[in-house]
Amino acid sequence: MSEPATNASMNTLVAVAIAPCGTGDELSAEVAEVVRVIRESGLPNRTTSMFTEIEGDWDDVMQVVRDATFVLASKGIRTEVVLKADIRPGFTDTMTGKLERMEAQIKKQEEAR
């Protein structure tokens, strides 16, 4: 079995939730630390109430996920990670492009009514 090419750009869009568990009910300070690491990475990202999306090359995105996870784990905090990835070689800007295409379809369907 051959190894995948390491020089090919592997555009990756992830939705990740990184959260402490077993630390009480108020988690916003710990979650803010995680989001700060993601934002400081310089990769395109968007945070919602449940997940943060990050886009970039596979290795870069996975490094950011690792760094954001370890900001809590390195303090001895048990940390849960939920991750969903969309890998599309040859594509870029899928985080905004997907949303724009969906919104265009909604508008088209509304106009057809």
Contact map, one row per residue, 1 for C-alpha under 8 A:
11100000000000000000000000000000000000000000000000000000000000000000000000000000000000000000000000000000000000000
11110000000000000000000000000000000000000000000000000000000000000000000000000000000000000000000000000000000000000
11111000000000000000000000000000000000000000000000000000000000000000000000000000000000000000000000000000000000000
01111100000000000000000000000000000000000000000000000000000000000000000000000000000000000000000000000000000000000
00111111000000000000000000000000000000000000000000000000000000000000000000000000000000000000000000000000000000000
00011111000000000000000000000000000000000000000000000000000000000000000000000000000000000000000000000000000000000
00001111100000000000000000000000000000000000000000000000000000000000000000000000000000000000000000000000000000000
00001111110000000000000000000000000000000000000000000000000000000000000000000000000000001000000000000000000000000
00000011111000000000000000000000000000000000000000000000110000000000000000000000000000001100000000000000000000000
00000001111100000000000000000000000000000000000000000001110000000000000000000000000000111100000000000000000000000
00000000111110000000000000000000000000000000000000000011110000000000000000000000000000111111000000000000000000000
00000000011111000000000000000000000000000000000000000011110010000000000000000000000011110000000000000000000000000
00000000001111100000000000000000000000000000000000001111000000000000000000000000000011100000011000000000000000000
00000000000111110000000000000000000000000000000000011110000010000000000000000000001111000000000000000000000000000
00000000000011111000000000000000000000000000000000111100000000000000000000000000001110000000000000000000000000000
00000000000001111100000000000000000000000000000000111100000000001000000000000000111100000000000000000000000000000
00000000000000111110000000000000000000000000000001110000000000000000000000000001111000000000000000000000000000000
00000000000000011111000000000010010000000000000000000000000000000001100000000011110000000000000000000000000000000
00000000000000001111100000100110000000000000000000000000000000000000000000000011100000000000000000000000000000000
00000000000000000111111000100110000000000000000000000000000000000000000100001111000000000000000000000000000000000
00000000000000000011111100000000000000000000000000000000000000000000000000001111000000000000000000000000000000000
00000000000000000001111100000000000000000000000000000000000000000000000000000100000000000000000000000000000000000
00000000000000000001111110100000000000000000000000000000000000000000000000001000000000000000000000000000000000000
00000000000000000000111111100000000000000000000000000000000000000000000000000000000000000000000000000000000000000
00000000000000000000001111100000000000000000000000000000000000000000000000000000000000000000000000000000000000000
00000000000000000000000111111000000000000000000000000000000000000000000000000000000000000000000000000000000000000
00000000000000000011001111111110000000000000000000000000000000000000000000000000000000000000000000000000000000000
00000000000000000000000001111111000000000000000000000000000000000000000000000000000000000000000000000000000000000
00000000000000000000000001111111100000000000000000000000000000000000000000000000000000000000000000000000000000000
00000000000000000011000000111111110000000000000000000000000000000000000100000000000000000000000000000000000000000
00000000000000000111000000111111111000000000000000000000000000000000000000000000000000000000000000000000000000000
00000000000000000000000000011111111100000000000000000000000000000000000000000000000000000000000000000000000000000
00000000000000000000000000001111111110000000000000000000000000000001001000000000000000000000000000000000000000000
00000000000000000100000000000111111111000000000000000000000000000001101100000000000000000000000000000000000000000
00000000000000000000000000000011111111100000001000010000000000000001000000000000000000000000000000000000000000000
00000000000000000000000000000001111111110000000000000000000000000000000000000000000000000000000000000000000000000
00000000000000000000000000000000111111111000000000000000000000010011001000000000000000000000000000000000000000000
00000000000000000000000000000000011111111110100000000100000000011001000000000000000000000000000000000000000000000
00000000000000000000000000000000001111111110100000000000000000000000000000000000000000000000000000000000000000000
00000000000000000000000000000000000111111100000000000000000000000000000000000000000000000000000000000000000000000
00000000000000000000000000000000000011111110000000000000000000010000000000000000000000000000000000000000000000000
00000000000000000000000000000000000001111111000000000000000000000000000000000000000000000000000000000000000000000
00000000000000000000000000000000000001101111100000000111000010000000000000000000000000000000000000000000000000000
00000000000000000000000000000000000000000111110000000111000000000000000000000000000000000000000000000000000000000
00000000000000000000000000000000000001100011111000011110000000000000000000000000000000000000000000000000000000000
00000000000000000000000000000000000000000001111100011100000000000000000000000000000000000000000000000000000000000
00000000000000000000000000000000001000000000111111111000000000000000000000000000000000000000000000000000000000000
00000000000000000000000000000000000000000000011111110000000000000000000000000000000000000000000000000000000000000
00000000000000000000000000000000000000000000001111100000000000000000000000000000000000000000000000000000000000000
00000000000000001000000000000000000000000000001111110000000000000000000000000000000000000000000000000000000000000
00000000000000111000000000000000000000000000001111111000000000000000000000000000000000000000000000000000000000000
00000000000001111000000000000000001000000000111101111100000000000000000000000000000000000000000000000000000000000
00000000000011110000000000000000000000000000111000111110000000000000000000000000000000000000001000000000000000000
00000000000011110000000000000000000001000011110000011111000010000000000000000000000000000000001000000000000000000
00000000001111000000000000000000000000000011100000001111100010000000000000000000000000000000111000000000000000000
00000000011110000000000000000000000000000011000000000111110110000000000000000000000000000001000000000000000000000
00000000111100000000000000000000000000000000000000000011111110000000000000000000000000000000000000000000000000000
00000000111100000000000000000000000000000000000000000001111111000000000000000000000000100000000000000000000000000
00000000000000000000000000000000000000000000000000000000111111100000000000000000000000000000000000000000000000000
00000000000000000000000000000000000000000000000000000001111111110000000000000000000000000000000000000000000000000
00000000000101000000000000000000000000000010000000000111111111111000000000000000000000000000000000000000000000000
00000000000000000000000000000000000000000000000000000000011111111100000000000000000000000000000000000000000000000
00000000000000000000000000000000000000000000000000000000001111111110000000000000000000000000000000000000000000000
00000000000000000000000000000000000011001000000000000000000111111111000000000000000000000000000000000000000000000
00000000000000010000000000000000000001000000000000000000000011111111100000000000000000000000000000000000000000000
00000000000000000000000000000000000000000000000000000000000001111111110000000000000000000000000000000000000000000
00000000000000000000000000000000000010000000000000000000000000111111111000000000000000000000000000000000000000000
00000000000000000100000000000000111011000000000000000000000000011111111100000000000000000000000000000000000000000
00000000000000000100000000000000010000000000000000000000000000001111111110000010100000000000000000000000000000000
00000000000000000000000000000000000000000000000000000000000000000111111111000000000000000000000000000000000000000
00000000000000000000000000000000110010000000000000000000000000000011111111100000000000000000000000000000000000000
00000000000000000001000000000100010000000000000000000000000000000001111111111110000000000000000000000000000000000
00000000000000000000000000000000000000000000000000000000000000000000111111111110000000000000000000000000000000000
00000000000000000000000000000000000000000000000000000000000000000000011111111000000000000000000000000000000000000
00000000000000000000000000000000000000000000000000000000000000000000001111111000000000000000000000000000000000000
00000000000000000000000000000000000000000000000000000000000000000000000111111100000000000000000000000000000000000
00000000000000000001101000000000000000000000000000000000000000000000000111111110000000000000000000000000000000000
00000000000000000001110000000000000000000000000000000000000000000000000110011111000000000000000000000000000000000
00000000000000000111100000000000000000000000000000000000000000000000100110001111100000000000000000000000000000000
00000000000000001111100000000000000000000000000000000000000000000000000000000111110000000000000000000000000000000
00000000000000011110000000000000000000000000000000000000000000000000100000000011111000000000000000000000000000000
00000000000000011100000000000000000000000000000000000000000000000000000000000001111100000000000000000000000000000
00000000000001111000000000000000000000000000000000000000000000000000000000000000111110000000000000000000000000000
00000000000001110000000000000000000000000000000000000000000000000000000000000000011111000000000000000000000000000
00000000000111100000000000000000000000000000000000000000000000000000000000000000001111100000000000000000000000000
00000000000111000000000000000000000000000000000000000000000000000000000000000000000111110000000000000000000000000
00000000011110000000000000000000000000000000000000000000010000000000000000000000000011111000000000000000000000000
00000000011100000000000000000000000000000000000000000000000000000000000000000000000001111110000000000000000000000
00000001111000000000000000000000000000000000000000000000000000000000000000000000000000111110000000000000000000000
00000000111000000000000000000000000000000000000000000000000000000000000000000000000000011111000000000000000000000
00000000001000000000000000000000000000000000000000000000000000000000000000000000000000011111110000000000000000000
00000000001000000000000000000000000000000000000000000001000000000000000000000000000000000111110000000000000000000
00000000000000000000000000000000000000000000000000000010000000000000000000000000000000000011111110000000000000000
00000000000010000000000000000000000000000000000000000010000000000000000000000000000000000011111111000000000000000
00000000000010000000000000000000000000000000000000001110000000000000000000000000000000000000111111100000000000000
00000000000000000000000000000000000000000000000000000000000000000000000000000000000000000000111111110000000000000
00000000000000000000000000000000000000000000000000000000000000000000000000000000000000000000111111111000000000000
00000000000000000000000000000000000000000000000000000000000000000000000000000000000000000000011111111100000000000
00000000000000000000000000000000000000000000000000000000000000000000000000000000000000000000001111111110000000000
00000000000000000000000000000000000000000000000000000000000000000000000000000000000000000000000111111111000000000
00000000000000000000000000000000000000000000000000000000000000000000000000000000000000000000000011111111100000000
00000000000000000000000000000000000000000000000000000000000000000000000000000000000000000000000001111111110000000
00000000000000000000000000000000000000000000000000000000000000000000000000000000000000000000000000111111111000000
00000000000000000000000000000000000000000000000000000000000000000000000000000000000000000000000000011111111100000
00000000000000000000000000000000000000000000000000000000000000000000000000000000000000000000000000001111111110000
00000000000000000000000000000000000000000000000000000000000000000000000000000000000000000000000000000111111111000
00000000000000000000000000000000000000000000000000000000000000000000000000000000000000000000000000000011111111100
00000000000000000000000000000000000000000000000000000000000000000000000000000000000000000000000000000001111111110
00000000000000000000000000000000000000000000000000000000000000000000000000000000000000000000000000000000111111111
00000000000000000000000000000000000000000000000000000000000000000000000000000000000000000000000000000000011111111
00000000000000000000000000000000000000000000000000000000000000000000000000000000000000000000000000000000001111111
00000000000000000000000000000000000000000000000000000000000000000000000000000000000000000000000000000000000111111
00000000000000000000000000000000000000000000000000000000000000000000000000000000000000000000000000000000000011111
